[in-house]
Amino acid sequence: MATVEIAALVQFRGDEARGVAGISREGDAFALAGASSTLELARQAAESGCGLGALASQRVGDRIDLSQVTLLTAIDHPDPAHLTVSGTGLTHLGSAEGRDRMHQAAAAGQATDSMRMFLIGEAGGKPAEGSAGAQPEWFYKGDGSTLVATGEALPLPAFARDGGEEPEIAGIYVIGRDGRPMRLGFALGNEFSDHVTERENYLWLAHSKLRHAALGPELRLGDFPGDVRGTSRILRDDTILWEKPFATGEANMTHTIANLEHHHFKYAHFRRPGDVHVHFFGTATASFADGVATREGDVFEIEAEPFRLPLRNRLVRSADEGLARVTAL
């Protein structure tokens, strides 16, 4: 077989086992030999000194029909506790507008903390190469157990006051044996949040972000394009309730990807060898800002170039577990 240049990776589960497929630049999918997960393939690439895309291109096998298998998240870890899901906010041009409207009443005409954070990033989020720029807003979402794949239900906790989509791109990273973060690529994601809780008091941002998130199946390799355009929509009873284009990539951001990466991985405990990180880069588009109140059964759909595979999840409310009680040992 002629050499096939692999542009993206997909994890899947077939009838008997899971595997990894490579997607060519032409959009064809091929089973890859020698690894059953993206993480395993990435570790092999790191050990061999070969780039992930180059190694994938060497492992190309038979064509595979991705519609006949179950698509998994773009990355996972056999021990979910060793996968950190985090993100940055107020990083996109226009991202402060919706957040600012939430807090204007409390600010009594003064610049809100959200707007100030956005302006700090606008002024210093794109430093000269080799320099550290302004710190972004940062938040923790959970570990690997909080990620759901396309087609799976997106759980809404019984105590949640809102379940709103946030169409974003996430960087996917593995920490090498030497503690060096290695970026594998990028994936499409829905950084799901509780905007009603956040609106009531911005100090509850941490609570609003402690939710599941959906991660697309497709890991795009290489540098991320500077200008990415996509569409986010909500379907209710198979009818489009809300739909809007979104833009991401550095051309539409107040920070460089490198600056966001620096301010995440500057913390030594995020450089633990063997760990995986999924880091959401933010968005300027959310249905909540347009007055949409989601409800159980709504379906979120997110698609964007250059991703060939969309992300689709149904909102399902979880059972009420009641008061969290602690017992003495």
DRENDO-1510 file (C-alpha; in Angstrom, 1 decimal, always signed):
<recs>
REC; n; res; u; v; w
REC; 1; MET; +0.0; +0.0; +0.0 .
REC; 2; ALA; +1.2; +3.5; -0.8 .
REC; 3; THR; +2.1; +5.7; +2.2 .
REC; 4; VAL; -1.1; +7.3; +3.7 .
REC; 5; GLU; -0.6; +10.6; +5.5 .
REC; 6; ILE; -2.7; +10.5; +8.7 .
REC; 7; ALA; -4.2; +13.8; +9.8 .
REC; 8; ALA; -6.4; +12.6; +12.7 .
REC; 9; LEU; -6.8; +9.7; +15.1 .
REC; 10; VAL; -10.0; +8.1; +16.3 .
REC; 11; GLN; -10.5; +5.5; +19.2 .
REC; 12; PHE; -13.3; +3.0; +18.6 .
REC; 13; ARG; -14.8; -0.2; +20.1 .
REC; 14; GLY; -15.7; -3.0; +17.7 .
REC; 15; ASP; -17.5; -6.2; +18.3 .
REC; 16; GLU; -14.6; -7.9; +20.0 .
REC; 17; ALA; -12.1; -5.2; +21.1 .
REC; 18; ARG; -11.2; -1.6; +20.9 .
REC; 19; GLY; -8.7; +0.0; +18.5 .
REC; 20; VAL; -7.4; +3.1; +16.9 .
REC; 21; ALA; -8.1; +4.3; +13.4 .
REC; 22; GLY; -6.2; +7.0; +11.4 .
REC; 23; ILE; -8.1; +9.4; +9.1 .
REC; 24; SER; -6.2; +10.5; +6.0 .
REC; 25; ARG; -6.3; +14.0; +4.7 .
REC; 26; GLU; -8.7; +12.8; +2.1 .
REC; 27; GLY; -11.1; +11.6; +4.8 .
REC; 28; ASP; -10.5; +7.8; +4.5 .
REC; 29; ALA; -10.3; +5.8; +7.8 .
REC; 30; PHE; -7.8; +3.0; +8.3 .
REC; 31; ALA; -7.2; +0.6; +11.2 .
REC; 32; LEU; -3.8; +1.1; +12.9 .
REC; 33; ALA; -1.8; -1.8; +14.0 .
REC; 34; GLY; +0.1; -2.2; +17.3 .
REC; 35; ALA; -2.0; -0.1; +19.7 .
REC; 36; SER; -5.5; -0.3; +21.2 .
REC; 37; SER; -5.7; +3.3; +22.4 .
REC; 38; THR; -4.5; +6.7; +21.4 .
REC; 39; LEU; -2.6; +6.9; +24.6 .
REC; 40; GLU; -0.7; +3.7; +23.9 .
REC; 41; LEU; +0.2; +4.9; +20.4 .
REC; 42; ALA; +1.3; +8.3; +21.8 .
REC; 43; ARG; +3.6; +6.6; +24.3 .
REC; 44; GLN; +5.1; +4.4; +21.6 .
REC; 45; ALA; +5.7; +7.5; +19.5 .
REC; 46; ALA; +7.4; +9.2; +22.4 .
REC; 47; GLU; +9.6; +6.2; +23.2 .
REC; 48; SER; +10.7; +5.8; +19.6 .
REC; 49; GLY; +11.3; +9.5; +19.0 .
REC; 50; CYS; +9.0; +9.4; +16.1 .
REC; 51; GLY; +6.2; +12.0; +15.7 .
REC; 52; LEU; +2.7; +10.7; +16.4 .
REC; 53; GLY; +1.4; +11.4; +12.9 .
REC; 54; ALA; +4.5; +9.7; +11.4 .
REC; 55; LEU; +4.1; +6.6; +13.5 .
REC; 56; ALA; +0.4; +6.4; +12.7 .
REC; 57; SER; +1.2; +6.6; +9.0 .
REC; 58; GLN; +3.6; +3.6; +9.4 .
REC; 59; ARG; +0.8; +1.6; +11.1 .
REC; 60; VAL; -1.8; +1.9; +8.4 .
REC; 61; GLY; -3.8; -1.3; +7.8 .
REC; 62; ASP; -7.2; -2.0; +6.2 .
REC; 63; ARG; -9.8; +0.5; +5.6 .
REC; 64; ILE; -12.5; +0.8; +8.3 .
REC; 65; ASP; -16.1; +2.0; +8.2 .
REC; 66; LEU; -16.4; +4.3; +11.3 .
REC; 67; SER; -20.2; +4.1; +11.1 .
REC; 68; GLN; -20.0; +0.4; +12.0 .
REC; 69; VAL; -18.2; +0.8; +15.3 .
REC; 70; THR; -18.7; +2.7; +18.5 .
REC; 71; LEU; -16.7; +5.9; +18.6 .
REC; 72; LEU; -15.0; +6.7; +21.9 .
REC; 73; THR; -13.6; +10.0; +23.2 .
REC; 74; ALA; -10.5; +11.3; +21.4 .
REC; 75; ILE; -8.4; +10.3; +24.4 .
REC; 76; ASP; -8.8; +8.4; +27.7 .
REC; 77; HIS; -6.7; +6.8; +30.4 .
REC; 78; PRO; -7.0; +3.3; +31.9 .
REC; 79; ASP; -7.1; +5.0; +35.3 .
REC; 80; PRO; -9.4; +8.1; +35.0 .
REC; 81; ALA; -7.8; +9.7; +38.1 .
REC; 82; HIS; -4.7; +10.3; +35.9 .
REC; 83; LEU; -6.6; +12.4; +33.4 .
REC; 84; THR; -7.3; +16.1; +34.3 .
REC; 85; VAL; -10.0; +18.1; +32.6 .
REC; 86; SER; -9.6; +21.8; +32.9 .
REC; 87; GLY; -10.2; +25.0; +30.9 .
REC; 88; THR; -9.8; +28.7; +30.4 .
REC; 89; GLY; -12.5; +31.3; +30.0 .
REC; 90; LEU; -12.8; +34.9; +28.6 .
REC; 91; THR; -10.2; +34.0; +26.0 .
REC; 92; HIS; -12.1; +34.8; +22.9 .
REC; 93; LEU; -13.1; +38.1; +21.2 .
REC; 94; GLY; -16.6; +38.7; +22.3 .
REC; 95; SER; -16.5; +36.1; +25.1 .
REC; 96; ALA; -16.8; +38.8; +27.8 .
REC; 97; GLU; -20.1; +40.2; +26.5 .
REC; 98; GLY; -22.4; +37.5; +27.7 .
REC; 99; ARG; -20.5; +37.1; +31.0 .
REC; 100; ASP; -20.5; +40.8; +31.5 .
REC; 101; ARG; -24.3; +41.0; +31.1 .
REC; 102; MET; -24.6; +38.5; +33.9 .
REC; 103; HIS; -22.8; +40.7; +36.4 .
REC; 104; GLN; -23.6; +44.3; +35.3 .
REC; 105; ALA; -26.4; +44.8; +37.8 .
REC; 106; ALA; -24.1; +43.9; +40.7 .
REC; 107; ALA; -21.3; +46.2; +39.5 .
REC; 108; ALA; -23.5; +49.3; +39.6 .
REC; 109; GLY; -21.9; +50.7; +36.4 .
REC; 110; GLN; -18.3; +49.8; +37.3 .
REC; 111; ALA; -16.3; +47.5; +35.1 .
REC; 112; THR; -17.1; +44.0; +36.2 .
REC; 113; ASP; -14.4; +41.5; +37.2 .
REC; 114; SER; -15.3; +39.5; +34.1 .
REC; 115; MET; -14.7; +42.5; +31.8 .
REC; 116; ARG; -11.5; +43.4; +33.6 .
REC; 117; MET; -10.2; +39.8; +33.1 .
REC; 118; PHE; -11.1; +39.9; +29.4 .
REC; 119; LEU; -9.3; +43.3; +29.0 .
REC; 120; ILE; -6.2; +42.0; +30.8 .
REC; 121; GLY; -6.1; +39.1; +28.3 .
REC; 122; GLU; -6.7; +41.4; +25.3 .
REC; 123; ALA; -3.8; +43.6; +26.4 .
REC; 124; GLY; -1.3; +40.9; +27.3 .
REC; 125; GLY; -2.5; +37.5; +26.2 .
REC; 126; LYS; -0.4; +37.4; +23.0 .
REC; 127; PRO; +3.1; +38.0; +24.2 .
REC; 128; ALA; +6.3; +37.9; +22.1 .
REC; 129; GLU; +7.5; +34.3; +21.5 .
REC; 130; GLY; +9.4; +33.0; +24.4 .
REC; 131; SER; +7.7; +35.3; +26.9 .
REC; 132; ALA; +4.9; +34.7; +29.3 .
REC; 133; GLY; +1.8; +36.8; +28.8 .
REC; 134; ALA; -1.2; +37.6; +31.0 .
REC; 135; GLN; -2.8; +34.9; +33.1 .
REC; 136; PRO; -6.2; +33.7; +31.8 .
REC; 137; GLU; -9.2; +32.7; +33.9 .
REC; 138; TRP; -8.7; +29.0; +34.7 .
REC; 139; PHE; -11.0; +26.3; +36.1 .
REC; 140; TYR; -11.0; +22.6; +36.9 .
REC; 141; LYS; -13.8; +20.4; +35.6 .
REC; 142; GLY; -12.9; +16.9; +36.8 .
REC; 143; ASP; -11.0; +13.8; +35.9 .
REC; 144; GLY; -11.4; +11.3; +33.1 .
REC; 145; SER; -14.6; +9.9; +34.5 .
REC; 146; THR; -16.4; +13.2; +33.6 .
REC; 147; LEU; -15.8; +12.9; +29.8 .
REC; 148; VAL; -18.5; +11.5; +27.6 .
REC; 149; ALA; -18.2; +10.4; +24.0 .
REC; 150; THR; -20.4; +11.4; +21.1 .
REC; 151; GLY; -23.7; +9.6; +21.1 .
REC; 152; GLU; -23.6; +9.2; +24.9 .
REC; 153; ALA; -25.9; +11.0; +27.4 .
REC; 154; LEU; -24.6; +14.2; +28.9 .
REC; 155; PRO; -25.6; +14.0; +32.6 .
REC; 156; LEU; -27.3; +17.0; +34.3 .
REC; 157; PRO; -27.0; +16.7; +38.1 .
REC; 158; ALA; -30.3; +16.8; +40.0 .
REC; 159; PHE; -29.0; +19.9; +41.9 .
REC; 160; ALA; -28.0; +21.8; +38.7 .
REC; 161; ARG; -30.0; +24.9; +37.9 .
REC; 162; ASP; -28.9; +24.9; +34.2 .
REC; 163; GLY; -27.2; +22.7; +31.7 .
REC; 164; GLY; -25.8; +24.8; +28.9 .
REC; 165; GLU; -23.5; +23.9; +26.0 .
REC; 166; GLU; -20.2; +25.7; +25.3 .
REC; 167; PRO; -18.7; +24.7; +21.9 .
REC; 168; GLU; -14.9; +24.7; +22.2 .
REC; 169; ILE; -11.7; +23.2; +21.1 .
REC; 170; ALA; -9.7; +21.2; +23.6 .
REC; 171; GLY; -5.9; +20.6; +23.6 .
REC; 172; ILE; -4.9; +17.0; +24.3 .
REC; 173; TYR; -1.7; +16.4; +26.2 .
REC; 174; VAL; +0.4; +13.5; +27.6 .
REC; 175; ILE; +3.2; +14.1; +30.2 .
REC; 176; GLY; +6.4; +12.4; +29.2 .
REC; 177; ARG; +8.7; +10.3; +31.5 .
REC; 178; ASP; +10.8; +13.4; +31.9 .
REC; 179; GLY; +7.8; +15.6; +33.0 .
REC; 180; ARG; +7.6; +17.4; +29.7 .
REC; 181; PRO; +4.1; +18.1; +28.4 .
REC; 182; MET; +3.6; +16.8; +24.9 .
REC; 183; ARG; +0.6; +18.0; +22.8 .
REC; 184; LEU; -0.9; +15.3; +20.8 .
REC; 185; GLY; -3.4; +17.5; +19.0 .
REC; 186; PHE; -6.9; +19.0; +19.3 .
REC; 187; ALA; -10.4; +17.8; +19.7 .
REC; 188; LEU; -13.9; +19.2; +19.4 .
REC; 189; GLY; -15.7; +19.5; +22.7 .
REC; 190; ASN; -18.7; +20.7; +24.6 .
REC; 191; GLU; -17.5; +22.3; +27.8 .
REC; 192; PHE; -20.9; +21.9; +29.6 .
REC; 193; SER; -21.7; +24.4; +32.4 .
REC; 194; ASP; -24.3; +25.7; +34.8 .
REC; 195; HIS; -24.7; +29.3; +33.7 .
REC; 196; VAL; -27.6; +30.1; +36.1 .
REC; 197; THR; -25.4; +29.3; +39.1 .
REC; 198; GLU; -22.6; +31.3; +37.7 .
REC; 199; ARG; -24.8; +34.3; +37.0 .
REC; 200; GLU; -26.0; +34.5; +40.5 .
REC; 201; ASN; -22.5; +34.9; +41.9 .
REC; 202; TYR; -19.3; +34.8; +39.8 .
REC; 203; LEU; -17.5; +33.3; +42.8 .
REC; 204; TRP; -19.6; +30.2; +42.1 .
REC; 205; LEU; -17.8; +29.8; +38.7 .
REC; 206; ALA; -16.0; +26.7; +40.2 .
REC; 207; HIS; -19.3; +25.1; +41.1 .
REC; 208; SER; -20.8; +25.9; +37.6 .
REC; 209; LYS; -17.8; +24.1; +35.9 .
REC; 210; LEU; -17.8; +20.9; +38.0 .
REC; 211; ARG; -19.8; +19.0; +35.4 .
REC; 212; HIS; -19.4; +16.4; +32.8 .
REC; 213; ALA; -18.1; +17.5; +29.4 .
REC; 214; ALA; -18.4; +15.9; +26.0 .
REC; 215; LEU; -15.3; +15.3; +24.0 .
REC; 216; GLY; -15.4; +14.5; +20.2 .
REC; 217; PRO; -14.0; +11.3; +18.8 .
REC; 218; GLU; -11.5; +13.0; +16.5 .
REC; 219; LEU; -7.9; +14.0; +17.5 .
REC; 220; ARG; -6.6; +16.3; +14.9 .
REC; 221; LEU; -2.8; +16.1; +14.7 .
REC; 222; GLY; -0.3; +18.9; +14.2 .
REC; 223; ASP; -0.7; +22.7; +14.9 .
REC; 224; PHE; -4.2; +24.0; +15.1 .
REC; 225; PRO; -5.5; +26.3; +12.4 .
REC; 226; GLY; -5.5; +30.0; +13.3 .
REC; 227; ASP; -9.1; +30.5; +12.2 .
REC; 228; VAL; -11.7; +27.8; +12.9 .
REC; 229; ARG; -15.4; +28.2; +12.1 .
REC; 230; GLY; -18.2; +25.9; +13.3 .
REC; 231; THR; -21.8; +25.6; +14.2 .
REC; 232; SER; -23.5; +24.9; +17.5 .
REC; 233; ARG; -27.1; +23.9; +17.7 .
REC; 234; ILE; -29.8; +22.6; +20.1 .
REC; 235; LEU; -32.5; +20.2; +18.9 .
REC; 236; ARG; -35.7; +19.7; +20.8 .
REC; 237; ASP; -38.2; +17.1; +19.6 .
REC; 238; ASP; -36.1; +16.7; +16.4 .
REC; 239; THR; -36.5; +20.4; +15.6 .
REC; 240; ILE; -33.8; +23.0; +15.7 .
REC; 241; LEU; -34.5; +25.2; +18.8 .
REC; 242; TRP; -31.3; +27.3; +18.5 .
REC; 243; GLU; -28.4; +27.5; +16.1 .
REC; 244; LYS; -25.4; +29.8; +15.8 .
REC; 245; PRO; -22.0; +29.9; +14.2 .
REC; 246; PHE; -18.9; +30.1; +16.4 .
REC; 247; ALA; -15.3; +31.0; +15.8 .
REC; 248; THR; -12.2; +29.9; +17.5 .
REC; 249; GLY; -8.5; +29.7; +16.8 .
REC; 250; GLU; -5.9; +32.3; +17.7 .
REC; 251; ALA; -7.3; +34.8; +15.1 .
REC; 252; ASN; -10.4; +34.9; +17.2 .
REC; 253; MET; -8.8; +34.8; +20.6 .
REC; 254; THR; -7.2; +37.2; +23.0 .
REC; 255; HIS; -4.5; +34.7; +24.0 .
REC; 256; THR; -2.2; +32.5; +22.1 .
REC; 257; ILE; -2.4; +28.7; +22.6 .
REC; 258; ALA; +1.2; +28.8; +23.9 .
REC; 259; ASN; +0.3; +31.3; +26.6 .
REC; 260; LEU; -2.7; +29.3; +27.7 .
REC; 261; GLU; -0.5; +26.2; +27.8 .
REC; 262; HIS; +2.2; +28.0; +29.8 .
REC; 263; HIS; -0.2; +29.1; +32.5 .
REC; 264; HIS; -1.6; +25.6; +32.9 .
REC; 265; PHE; +1.6; +23.6; +32.8 .
REC; 266; LYS; +3.7; +26.0; +34.9 .
REC; 267; TYR; +2.3; +24.2; +37.9 .
REC; 268; ALA; +4.5; +21.2; +38.7 .
REC; 269; HIS; +1.6; +19.0; +39.8 .
REC; 270; PHE; +0.3; +19.2; +36.2 .
REC; 271; ARG; +3.5; +17.7; +34.9 .
REC; 272; ARG; +3.3; +14.3; +36.5 .
REC; 273; PRO; +4.8; +11.7; +34.2 .
REC; 274; GLY; +2.2; +9.5; +32.5 .
REC; 275; ASP; -0.8; +11.8; +33.1 .
REC; 276; VAL; -3.2; +13.0; +30.4 .
REC; 277; HIS; -4.7; +16.5; +30.2 .
REC; 278; VAL; -7.7; +17.7; +28.3 .
REC; 279; HIS; -7.8; +21.5; +28.4 .
REC; 280; PHE; -10.6; +23.5; +26.9 .
REC; 281; PHE; -9.6; +26.8; +25.4 .
REC; 282; GLY; -12.9; +28.8; +25.7 .
REC; 283; THR; -15.7; +30.1; +23.5 .
REC; 284; ALA; -17.6; +33.3; +22.7 .
REC; 285; THR; -20.9; +31.5; +21.8 .
REC; 286; ALA; -23.5; +29.9; +24.1 .
REC; 287; SER; -27.3; +29.6; +23.8 .
REC; 288; PHE; -27.7; +30.8; +27.4 .
REC; 289; ALA; -26.6; +34.3; +26.3 .
REC; 290; ASP; -29.5; +34.3; +23.9 .
REC; 291; GLY; -32.0; +33.5; +26.6 .
REC; 292; VAL; -32.3; +29.7; +25.9 .
REC; 293; ALA; -33.2; +27.5; +28.8 .
REC; 294; THR; -32.3; +23.9; +28.0 .
REC; 295; ARG; -34.3; +20.9; +29.4 .
REC; 296; GLU; -34.0; +17.2; +29.6 .
REC; 297; GLY; -34.1; +15.5; +26.2 .
REC; 298; ASP; -32.5; +18.4; +24.3 .
REC; 299; VAL; -29.7; +17.4; +21.9 .
REC; 300; PHE; -26.5; +19.4; +21.5 .
REC; 301; GLU; -24.8; +19.2; +18.2 .
REC; 302; ILE; -21.4; +20.8; +17.5 .
REC; 303; GLU; -19.5; +20.6; +14.2 .
REC; 304; ALA; -16.5; +22.6; +12.8 .
REC; 305; GLU; -13.9; +22.4; +10.2 .
REC; 306; PRO; -11.4; +20.8; +10.0 .
REC; 307; PHE; -13.1; +18.1; +12.1 .
REC; 308; ARG; -14.9; +15.5; +9.9 .
REC; 309; LEU; -16.9; +14.0; +12.7 .
REC; 310; PRO; -19.5; +16.0; +14.7 .
REC; 311; LEU; -20.2; +15.8; +18.4 .
REC; 312; ARG; -23.8; +14.9; +19.5 .
REC; 313; ASN; -25.1; +14.4; +23.0 .
REC; 314; ARG; -28.6; +14.3; +24.6 .
REC; 315; LEU; -29.2; +16.0; +27.9 .
REC; 316; VAL; -30.4; +13.6; +30.6 .
REC; 317; ARG; -31.0; +14.6; +34.2 .
REC; 318; SER; -29.4; +12.4; +36.8 .
REC; 319; ALA; -31.3; +10.9; +39.8 .
REC; 320; ASP; -31.4; +13.0; +43.0 .
REC; 321; GLU; -28.9; +11.5; +45.4 .
REC; 322; GLY; -30.1; +13.7; +48.2 .
REC; 323; LEU; -27.9; +15.3; +50.9 .
REC; 324; ALA; -24.2; +14.3; +50.7 .
REC; 325; ARG; -23.5; +12.8; +54.1 .
REC; 326; VAL; -20.1; +12.2; +55.7 .
REC; 327; THR; -19.6; +9.6; +58.3 .
REC; 328; ALA; -16.8; +9.4; +60.9 .
REC; 329; LEU; -14.4; +6.5; +60.6 .
</recs>
